């Protein structure tokens, strides 16, 4: 079934009406979700009508429609990719067997942990971005923020459906807890530290959607390989929506760079203070924000050596990025992989069993993918004729997880003493003054077709609409 039933209280393509007890349980959870949205969703957005896309099918051709809708009335729902009959398991100890429609009892605890951790990131990012609408640089950008927010809400629904349907009472309790934790709250924080960081300004938001939503892409791709078929089908459809989030980040940073380069050429200067006085964000500050968000995000992949990662793979719960394209036995009992360690003040590589290094494999795939976008940002700078290039820092830089946790490493990969690090950290990571300056630029601009001074307009609008289209109707 590919079409989504919008006549139901909870839109879905999983025949929810045929499972009355599950339907009742989700309908009881729904008001709690709306209460969470009202209290923790985008501030000041309740009465606005926003030009949003909404899923109408899981068919890749024409899966979404666009229209103005109040976000509180957005039809969140449960959408899984179509089932592939007799889909085989492609990796791990169960390779070649038929994918599971129900969870083997011995894997329930680990699978629940995976689903809860993924589910927890979705409302967390909405909470992190809650205040950003009050400082939007344009109506176009405000609409993109709101689109991301409602889709993160729908991704929460996707995980909650799996918890309710397949985990009984435990799943219902976990679903309630997903609405009770709060990003950055001291006594009940979100599970992953990156989702407890503040997102106080739009430069941070664009970096978050470029890097941290890209982590989401890689995690979802790994889960889309899962032997548990409902999880695989759920995450495959989530990836369709996730692509827009990364586009917002990549194009947003590109537009910030474009505007900065315009001002550098107008003023004929690369002096950071002159550029800041002109109301744009200097390129070294953009590099420092890049360093911070990149390093925080690669920590999300976990420790470089992990017995949990090995277990998740061998038991078939979580595969690798593009598992089926890899030229190996997809069991990995005899393969090795090189990970970084520190010995005698030097970064050195060591070989470890690949099963234990699967977090590092996924991290390395993410890094390769991230570099591509940074290269596209550099083309904007190059086109402007400016001799400056952005780069991703060394993967040992500013790490808080695994063997590299707490080791002081420069962006170019040199191991430093604590004293050397302290002397130069403000060259490499945003300082309080950097953050205060960026926040000082964050004045709200929401007249159609108008943009804040620090960011260039996009090349085109959303869904073939003009850039000055009324993307948000304020009532």
ZISUL-V833003 format. One record per residue. RES is the residue in three letters. PSI is psi in whole degrees, -180 to 180 (999 if undefined). NEAR is the number of other ideal C-beta (glycine too) atoms within 12 Angstrom. D_FIRST is the distance of its C-alpha to the first C-alpha in whole Angstrom. Layout:
BEGIN
res=RES psi=PSI near=NEAR d_first=D_FIRST
res=RES psi=PSI near=NEAR d_first=D_FIRST
END
This chain:
BEGIN
res=UNK psi=123 near=20 d_first=0
res=UNK psi=-32 near=22 d_first=4
res=UNK psi=152 near=20 d_first=6
res=UNK psi=131 near=32 d_first=8
res=UNK psi=105 near=25 d_first=10
res=UNK psi=3 near=20 d_first=14
res=UNK psi=-17 near=13 d_first=15
res=UNK psi=157 near=22 d_first=15
res=UNK psi=-37 near=22 d_first=18
res=UNK psi=103 near=37 d_first=16
res=UNK psi=139 near=29 d_first=13
res=UNK psi=163 near=36 d_first=10
res=UNK psi=33 near=32 d_first=6
res=UNK psi=20 near=36 d_first=8
res=UNK psi=49 near=20 d_first=9
res=UNK psi=-34 near=32 d_first=12
res=UNK psi=-17 near=21 d_first=14
res=UNK psi=-8 near=14 d_first=14
res=UNK psi=85 near=20 d_first=16
res=UNK psi=-37 near=12 d_first=19
res=UNK psi=-41 near=16 d_first=21
res=UNK psi=-42 near=30 d_first=19
res=UNK psi=-45 near=25 d_first=18
res=UNK psi=-41 near=17 d_first=22
res=UNK psi=-44 near=27 d_first=23
res=UNK psi=-34 near=36 d_first=21
res=UNK psi=-26 near=22 d_first=22
res=UNK psi=-32 near=20 d_first=25
res=UNK psi=-30 near=34 d_first=25
res=UNK psi=-48 near=31 d_first=24
res=UNK psi=-32 near=15 d_first=27
res=UNK psi=-38 near=25 d_first=29
res=UNK psi=-46 near=36 d_first=26
res=UNK psi=-38 near=25 d_first=27
res=UNK psi=-43 near=16 d_first=31
res=UNK psi=-45 near=32 d_first=31
res=UNK psi=-45 near=35 d_first=29
res=UNK psi=-35 near=21 d_first=32
res=UNK psi=-30 near=20 d_first=35
res=UNK psi=-5 near=35 d_first=34
res=UNK psi=-173 near=38 d_first=31
res=UNK psi=125 near=39 d_first=33
res=UNK psi=137 near=26 d_first=36
res=UNK psi=20 near=24 d_first=37
res=UNK psi=-2 near=39 d_first=34
res=UNK psi=-44 near=21 d_first=33
res=UNK psi=-2 near=15 d_first=34
res=UNK psi=144 near=32 d_first=33
res=UNK psi=124 near=23 d_first=31
res=UNK psi=139 near=41 d_first=29
res=UNK psi=94 near=33 d_first=27
res=UNK psi=153 near=40 d_first=24
res=UNK psi=145 near=32 d_first=21
res=UNK psi=135 near=30 d_first=18
res=UNK psi=134 near=40 d_first=14
res=UNK psi=-7 near=23 d_first=12
res=UNK psi=157 near=24 d_first=9
res=UNK psi=7 near=33 d_first=9
res=UNK psi=127 near=19 d_first=10
res=UNK psi=-25 near=16 d_first=13
res=UNK psi=116 near=10 d_first=15
res=UNK psi=47 near=15 d_first=15
res=UNK psi=-14 near=26 d_first=13
res=UNK psi=154 near=27 d_first=16
res=UNK psi=156 near=18 d_first=18
res=UNK psi=146 near=24 d_first=22
res=UNK psi=164 near=21 d_first=24
res=UNK psi=132 near=25 d_first=27
res=UNK psi=146 near=25 d_first=26
res=UNK psi=135 near=25 d_first=28
res=UNK psi=-35 near=40 d_first=27
res=UNK psi=-23 near=27 d_first=27
res=UNK psi=5 near=20 d_first=25
res=UNK psi=138 near=34 d_first=22
res=UNK psi=79 near=31 d_first=19
res=UNK psi=149 near=42 d_first=18
res=UNK psi=-166 near=37 d_first=15
res=UNK psi=110 near=43 d_first=13
res=UNK psi=122 near=43 d_first=10
res=UNK psi=143 near=36 d_first=9
res=UNK psi=156 near=31 d_first=9
res=UNK psi=145 near=23 d_first=6
res=UNK psi=136 near=22 d_first=8
res=UNK psi=116 near=17 d_first=11
res=UNK psi=133 near=10 d_first=13
res=UNK psi=37 near=12 d_first=16
res=UNK psi=128 near=26 d_first=16
res=UNK psi=156 near=22 d_first=20
res=UNK psi=133 near=31 d_first=22
res=UNK psi=-3 near=30 d_first=24
res=UNK psi=168 near=38 d_first=27
res=UNK psi=-170 near=36 d_first=29
res=UNK psi=-20 near=25 d_first=31
res=UNK psi=13 near=26 d_first=27
res=UNK psi=133 near=26 d_first=27
res=UNK psi=-19 near=18 d_first=26
res=UNK psi=168 near=19 d_first=24
res=UNK psi=138 near=20 d_first=20
res=UNK psi=150 near=33 d_first=19
res=UNK psi=138 near=29 d_first=19
res=UNK psi=-24 near=21 d_first=16
res=UNK psi=160 near=19 d_first=19
res=UNK psi=125 near=32 d_first=22
res=UNK psi=136 near=22 d_first=25
res=UNK psi=-37 near=13 d_first=28
res=UNK psi=-12 near=15 d_first=30
res=UNK psi=2 near=30 d_first=28
res=UNK psi=-46 near=25 d_first=27
res=UNK psi=-45 near=21 d_first=30
res=UNK psi=-40 near=30 d_first=29
res=UNK psi=-38 near=38 d_first=25
res=UNK psi=-41 near=32 d_first=26
res=UNK psi=-43 near=23 d_first=29
res=UNK psi=-47 near=41 d_first=26
res=UNK psi=-42 near=45 d_first=24
res=UNK psi=-43 near=32 d_first=26
res=UNK psi=-45 near=31 d_first=28
res=UNK psi=-45 near=45 d_first=25
res=UNK psi=-34 near=47 d_first=24
res=UNK psi=-28 near=38 d_first=28
res=UNK psi=-25 near=41 d_first=28
res=UNK psi=-56 near=48 d_first=26
res=UNK psi=-27 near=41 d_first=28
res=UNK psi=-45 near=43 d_first=31
res=UNK psi=-33 near=43 d_first=31
res=UNK psi=-43 near=44 d_first=30
res=UNK psi=-41 near=39 d_first=33
res=UNK psi=-32 near=39 d_first=35
res=UNK psi=9 near=47 d_first=34
res=UNK psi=-40 near=33 d_first=35
res=UNK psi=-4 near=29 d_first=38
res=UNK psi=-30 near=40 d_first=38
res=UNK psi=-24 near=38 d_first=37
res=UNK psi=-13 near=23 d_first=40
res=UNK psi=29 near=33 d_first=42
res=UNK psi=138 near=39 d_first=39
res=UNK psi=-9 near=42 d_first=41
res=UNK psi=164 near=38 d_first=39
res=UNK psi=-37 near=37 d_first=36
res=UNK psi=-47 near=42 d_first=34
res=UNK psi=-36 near=44 d_first=34
res=UNK psi=-44 near=44 d_first=34
res=UNK psi=-42 near=43 d_first=31
res=UNK psi=-40 near=43 d_first=30
res=UNK psi=-48 near=49 d_first=31
res=UNK psi=-36 near=46 d_first=29
res=UNK psi=-45 near=40 d_first=25
res=UNK psi=-44 near=45 d_first=26
res=UNK psi=-47 near=45 d_first=27
res=UNK psi=-33 near=40 d_first=24
res=UNK psi=-33 near=40 d_first=21
res=UNK psi=-38 near=46 d_first=23
res=UNK psi=-40 near=41 d_first=23
res=UNK psi=-34 near=42 d_first=19
res=UNK psi=-32 near=44 d_first=20
res=UNK psi=-45 near=44 d_first=22
res=UNK psi=-40 near=44 d_first=19
res=UNK psi=-43 near=48 d_first=17
res=UNK psi=-37 near=43 d_first=20
res=UNK psi=-37 near=44 d_first=20
res=UNK psi=-47 near=43 d_first=17
res=UNK psi=-41 near=43 d_first=18
res=UNK psi=-45 near=42 d_first=21
res=UNK psi=-43 near=39 d_first=21
res=UNK psi=-35 near=34 d_first=18
res=UNK psi=-5 near=33 d_first=20
res=UNK psi=10 near=34 d_first=24
res=UNK psi=-139 near=18 d_first=25
res=UNK psi=-41 near=14 d_first=28
res=UNK psi=-43 near=21 d_first=29
res=UNK psi=-39 near=30 d_first=25
res=UNK psi=-40 near=28 d_first=26
res=UNK psi=-41 near=20 d_first=30
res=UNK psi=-37 near=35 d_first=28
res=UNK psi=-38 near=40 d_first=26
res=UNK psi=-41 near=24 d_first=29
res=UNK psi=-30 near=27 d_first=31
res=UNK psi=-26 near=41 d_first=29
res=UNK psi=-8 near=37 d_first=30
res=UNK psi=-33 near=23 d_first=34
res=UNK psi=156 near=32 d_first=34
res=UNK psi=137 near=26 d_first=36
res=UNK psi=124 near=32 d_first=36
res=UNK psi=-3 near=22 d_first=40
res=UNK psi=134 near=16 d_first=41
res=UNK psi=-42 near=10 d_first=44
res=UNK psi=-10 near=8 d_first=43
res=UNK psi=63 near=18 d_first=39
res=UNK psi=172 near=21 d_first=38
res=UNK psi=160 near=34 d_first=35
res=UNK psi=-45 near=27 d_first=34
res=UNK psi=135 near=32 d_first=35
res=UNK psi=-37 near=23 d_first=38
res=UNK psi=-24 near=38 d_first=37
res=UNK psi=10 near=38 d_first=35
res=UNK psi=-3 near=25 d_first=38
res=UNK psi=151 near=33 d_first=40
res=UNK psi=150 near=24 d_first=40
res=UNK psi=80 near=42 d_first=39
res=UNK psi=-13 near=29 d_first=42
res=UNK psi=170 near=37 d_first=42
res=UNK psi=-25 near=42 d_first=39
res=UNK psi=-42 near=46 d_first=41
res=UNK psi=-41 near=41 d_first=40
res=UNK psi=-46 near=43 d_first=36
res=UNK psi=-40 near=43 d_first=36
res=UNK psi=-40 near=46 d_first=37
res=UNK psi=-47 near=46 d_first=34
res=UNK psi=-27 near=43 d_first=31
res=UNK psi=-51 near=42 d_first=33
res=UNK psi=-53 near=43 d_first=34
res=UNK psi=-37 near=45 d_first=32
res=UNK psi=-25 near=47 d_first=29
res=UNK psi=-38 near=43 d_first=29
res=UNK psi=-44 near=42 d_first=30
res=UNK psi=-42 near=44 d_first=26
res=UNK psi=-48 near=38 d_first=25
res=UNK psi=-38 near=41 d_first=27
res=UNK psi=-43 near=43 d_first=26
res=UNK psi=-39 near=41 d_first=22
res=UNK psi=-39 near=31 d_first=22
res=UNK psi=-39 near=39 d_first=24
res=UNK psi=-25 near=44 d_first=22
res=UNK psi=-12 near=39 d_first=19
res=UNK psi=-4 near=41 d_first=21
res=UNK psi=145 near=42 d_first=21
res=UNK psi=-22 near=40 d_first=21
res=UNK psi=102 near=41 d_first=19
res=UNK psi=-42 near=33 d_first=15
res=UNK psi=-36 near=36 d_first=14
res=UNK psi=-44 near=46 d_first=17
res=UNK psi=-44 near=40 d_first=16
res=UNK psi=-35 near=36 d_first=12
res=UNK psi=-49 near=43 d_first=14
res=UNK psi=-30 near=38 d_first=17
res=UNK psi=-41 near=32 d_first=15
res=UNK psi=-36 near=40 d_first=14
res=UNK psi=-36 near=42 d_first=17
res=UNK psi=-31 near=35 d_first=19
res=UNK psi=-41 near=32 d_first=17
res=UNK psi=-33 near=39 d_first=19
res=UNK psi=-29 near=38 d_first=22
res=UNK psi=-37 near=27 d_first=23
res=UNK psi=-35 near=34 d_first=25
res=UNK psi=-43 near=41 d_first=27
res=UNK psi=-34 near=34 d_first=28
res=UNK psi=-42 near=28 d_first=29
res=UNK psi=-43 near=39 d_first=31
res=UNK psi=-49 near=45 d_first=33
res=UNK psi=-47 near=32 d_first=34
res=UNK psi=-33 near=32 d_first=35
res=UNK psi=-49 near=46 d_first=36
res=UNK psi=-40 near=44 d_first=39
res=UNK psi=-40 near=34 d_first=39
res=UNK psi=-34 near=37 d_first=40
res=UNK psi=-46 near=46 d_first=43
res=UNK psi=-44 near=43 d_first=44
res=UNK psi=-45 near=34 d_first=45
res=UNK psi=-41 near=37 d_first=46
res=UNK psi=-45 near=43 d_first=49
res=UNK psi=-38 near=35 d_first=50
res=UNK psi=-46 near=28 d_first=50
res=UNK psi=-37 near=32 d_first=53
res=UNK psi=-41 near=31 d_first=54
res=UNK psi=-36 near=20 d_first=55
res=UNK psi=-44 near=16 d_first=56
res=UNK psi=-10 near=21 d_first=59
res=UNK psi=51 near=14 d_first=60
res=UNK psi=152 near=21 d_first=59
res=UNK psi=14 near=23 d_first=57
res=UNK psi=122 near=17 d_first=59
res=UNK psi=-40 near=27 d_first=56
res=UNK psi=-41 near=16 d_first=58
res=UNK psi=-41 near=18 d_first=59
res=UNK psi=-39 near=33 d_first=55
res=UNK psi=-40 near=28 d_first=54
res=UNK psi=-26 near=17 d_first=57
res=UNK psi=-1 near=24 d_first=55
res=UNK psi=26 near=25 d_first=52
res=UNK psi=167 near=39 d_first=50
res=UNK psi=116 near=47 d_first=49
res=UNK psi=152 near=36 d_first=51
res=UNK psi=-40 near=36 d_first=49
res=UNK psi=-33 near=30 d_first=51
res=UNK psi=-40 near=39 d_first=49
res=UNK psi=-41 near=44 d_first=46
res=UNK psi=-41 near=35 d_first=46
res=UNK psi=-40 near=37 d_first=47
res=UNK psi=-41 near=42 d_first=44
res=UNK psi=-47 near=43 d_first=42
res=UNK psi=-44 near=38 d_first=44
res=UNK psi=-52 near=39 d_first=43
res=UNK psi=-34 near=39 d_first=40
res=UNK psi=-48 near=43 d_first=39
res=UNK psi=-40 near=39 d_first=41
res=UNK psi=-38 near=34 d_first=40
res=UNK psi=-42 near=43 d_first=36
res=UNK psi=-19 near=43 d_first=37
res=UNK psi=-25 near=34 d_first=38
res=UNK psi=-21 near=40 d_first=35
res=UNK psi=-10 near=40 d_first=34
res=UNK psi=-175 near=38 d_first=36
res=UNK psi=148 near=29 d_first=40
res=UNK psi=-29 near=35 d_first=40
res=UNK psi=124 near=31 d_first=41
res=UNK psi=120 near=30 d_first=38
res=UNK psi=-30 near=19 d_first=38
res=UNK psi=-44 near=23 d_first=35
res=UNK psi=-41 near=39 d_first=33
res=UNK psi=-44 near=32 d_first=35
res=UNK psi=-46 near=24 d_first=33
res=UNK psi=-37 near=38 d_first=30
res=UNK psi=-52 near=43 d_first=30
res=UNK psi=-35 near=30 d_first=31
res=UNK psi=-4 near=33 d_first=29
res=UNK psi=12 near=40 d_first=26
res=UNK psi=-35 near=40 d_first=25
res=UNK psi=123 near=45 d_first=25
res=UNK psi=-159 near=44 d_first=26
res=UNK psi=166 near=40 d_first=28
res=UNK psi=128 near=33 d_first=27
res=UNK psi=50 near=22 d_first=25
res=UNK psi=-45 near=33 d_first=26
res=UNK psi=-16 near=20 d_first=25
res=UNK psi=-5 near=15 d_first=27
res=UNK psi=140 near=21 d_first=30
res=UNK psi=73 near=9 d_first=33
res=UNK psi=-169 near=21 d_first=34
res=UNK psi=-6 near=18 d_first=33
res=UNK psi=20 near=30 d_first=31
res=UNK psi=-39 near=25 d_first=33
res=UNK psi=19 near=29 d_first=36
res=UNK psi=-30 near=19 d_first=38
res=UNK psi=-2 near=11 d_first=41
res=UNK psi=155 near=24 d_first=40
res=UNK psi=168 near=20 d_first=42
res=UNK psi=149 near=31 d_first=41
res=UNK psi=129 near=20 d_first=44
res=UNK psi=160 near=33 d_first=44
res=UNK psi=146 near=34 d_first=47
res=UNK psi=169 near=26 d_first=49
res=UNK psi=124 near=26 d_first=53
res=UNK psi=127 near=13 d_first=56
res=UNK psi=42 near=8 d_first=59
res=UNK psi=14 near=15 d_first=58
res=UNK psi=146 near=16 d_first=56
res=UNK psi=126 near=28 d_first=52
res=UNK psi=153 near=19 d_first=52
res=UNK psi=145 near=20 d_first=49
res=UNK psi=149 near=20 d_first=49
res=UNK psi=135 near=17 d_first=46
res=UNK psi=162 near=29 d_first=44
res=UNK psi=133 near=25 d_first=42
res=UNK psi=-36 near=33 d_first=38
res=UNK psi=-38 near=34 d_first=36
res=UNK psi=-11 near=31 d_first=38
res=UNK psi=18 near=36 d_first=38
res=UNK psi=-27 near=43 d_first=34
res=UNK psi=-41 near=40 d_first=35
res=UNK psi=-36 near=40 d_first=37
res=UNK psi=-48 near=40 d_first=35
res=UNK psi=-38 near=39 d_first=32
res=UNK psi=-44 near=42 d_first=35
res=UNK psi=-38 near=26 d_first=36
res=UNK psi=-42 near=31 d_first=33
res=UNK psi=-44 near=38 d_first=33
res=UNK psi=-44 near=31 d_first=36
res=UNK psi=-43 near=21 d_first=36
res=UNK psi=-40 near=29 d_first=33
res=UNK psi=-37 near=38 d_first=35
res=UNK psi=-32 near=24 d_first=38
res=UNK psi=-44 near=19 d_first=36
res=UNK psi=-39 near=36 d_first=36
res=UNK psi=-37 near=34 d_first=40
res=UNK psi=-37 near=20 d_first=41
res=UNK psi=-35 near=23 d_first=39
res=UNK psi=-40 near=39 d_first=41
res=UNK psi=-29 near=28 d_first=44
res=UNK psi=-33 near=19 d_first=44
res=UNK psi=-44 near=33 d_first=44
res=UNK psi=-43 near=32 d_first=47
res=UNK psi=-43 near=18 d_first=48
res=UNK psi=-31 near=16 d_first=48
res=UNK psi=-4 near=25 d_first=50
res=UNK psi=27 near=14 d_first=53
res=UNK psi=128 near=27 d_first=53
res=UNK psi=63 near=12 d_first=54
res=UNK psi=141 near=25 d_first=52
res=UNK psi=136 near=20 d_first=48
res=UNK psi=156 near=37 d_first=46
res=UNK psi=155 near=26 d_first=45
res=UNK psi=142 near=36 d_first=43
res=UNK psi=166 near=35 d_first=45
res=UNK psi=146 near=27 d_first=46
res=UNK psi=-8 near=36 d_first=43
res=UNK psi=-6 near=38 d_first=46
res=UNK psi=129 near=37 d_first=47
res=UNK psi=49 near=34 d_first=47
res=UNK psi=148 near=32 d_first=45
res=UNK psi=6 near=24 d_first=44
res=UNK psi=141 near=29 d_first=42
res=UNK psi=-161 near=30 d_first=43
res=UNK psi=-24 near=29 d_first=47
res=UNK psi=1 near=31 d_first=47
res=UNK psi=124 near=21 d_first=47
res=UNK psi=-9 near=17 d_first=50
res=UNK psi=133 near=31 d_first=51
res=UNK psi=112 near=30 d_first=53
res=UNK psi=136 near=34 d_first=52
res=UNK psi=164 near=25 d_first=52
res=UNK psi=-25 near=30 d_first=50
res=UNK psi=10 near=19 d_first=51
res=UNK psi=19 near=22 d_first=51
res=UNK psi=131 near=22 d_first=55
res=UNK psi=130 near=26 d_first=55
res=UNK psi=158 near=27 d_first=57
res=UNK psi=163 near=15 d_first=60
res=UNK psi=-39 near=14 d_first=59
res=UNK psi=-45 near=10 d_first=61
res=UNK psi=-42 near=17 d_first=60
res=UNK psi=-50 near=23 d_first=57
res=UNK psi=-34 near=14 d_first=58
res=UNK psi=-26 near=14 d_first=60
res=UNK psi=1 near=23 d_first=57
res=UNK psi=-33 near=25 d_first=54
res=UNK psi=-11 near=19 d_first=54
res=UNK psi=-22 near=22 d_first=54
res=UNK psi=-27 near=34 d_first=51
res=UNK psi=151 near=31 d_first=49
res=UNK psi=130 near=35 d_first=49
res=UNK psi=171 near=19 d_first=52
res=UNK psi=-37 near=14 d_first=52
res=UNK psi=-40 near=17 d_first=54
res=UNK psi=-49 near=32 d_first=51
res=UNK psi=-40 near=26 d_first=49
res=UNK psi=-40 near=16 d_first=51
res=UNK psi=-49 near=28 d_first=51
res=UNK psi=-43 near=37 d_first=48
res=UNK psi=-32 near=25 d_first=47
res=UNK psi=-21 near=21 d_first=50
res=UNK psi=-11 near=33 d_first=48
res=UNK psi=71 near=31 d_first=45
res=UNK psi=143 near=21 d_first=46
res=UNK psi=130 near=25 d_first=43
res=UNK psi=110 near=26 d_first=43
res=UNK psi=14 near=31 d_first=40
res=UNK psi=136 near=19 d_first=42
res=UNK psi=129 near=24 d_first=40
res=UNK psi=-3 near=19 d_first=41
res=UNK psi=149 near=21 d_first=43
res=UNK psi=146 near=30 d_first=43
res=UNK psi=155 near=34 d_first=45
res=UNK psi=-26 near=26 d_first=48
res=UNK psi=1 near=40 d_first=46
res=UNK psi=140 near=40 d_first=43
res=UNK psi=154 near=30 d_first=43
res=UNK psi=157 near=29 d_first=40
res=UNK psi=163 near=32 d_first=37
res=UNK psi=-29 near=14 d_first=37
res=UNK psi=163 near=15 d_first=34
res=UNK psi=-170 near=25 d_first=32
res=UNK psi=134 near=34 d_first=29
res=UNK psi=44 near=21 d_first=26
res=UNK psi=13 near=10 d_first=29
res=UNK psi=155 near=22 d_first=31
res=UNK psi=159 near=19 d_first=35
res=UNK psi=-35 near=24 d_first=36
res=UNK psi=21 near=19 d_first=38
res=UNK psi=153 near=24 d_first=35
res=UNK psi=83 near=24 d_first=35
res=UNK psi=-27 near=37 d_first=32
res=UNK psi=127 near=36 d_first=33
res=UNK psi=115 near=24 d_first=35
res=UNK psi=120 near=23 d_first=37
res=UNK psi=999 near=12 d_first=38
END
